[in-house]
Amino acid sequence: MKLCPKCAASPLPFVMIIVIAGVIGFITWLTLGLSEWDPWPRFGVAAVSTLAVAATLWHYVLTCMRRHCRHHDGIRRMTTSSHQISQTG
């Protein structure tokens, strides 16, 4: 997905993805610590859940940033106004 340079320059959304996915993975690892599993399968499940959450959030953030970009608002306004139906009376 292409983003405008102003939207792609901010690292904050991507840092938040890493933080949220890391917290979810850590909570998964702690929860699985209550089970009788060995450490390596527990680590594997926590890693897979971290990657799944990160991939889902990555897709969501990129889609929202692309949809709600206001840096080219003048161009969008011109293209949408040409598609409006004119009323004839």
Secondary structure, 3 states (H helix, E strand, C coil): CCCCHHHHCCCHHHHHHHHHHHHHHHHHHHHHCCCCCCHHHHHHHHHHHHHHHHHHHHHHHHHHHHHCCCCCHHHHHHHHHCCCCCCCC
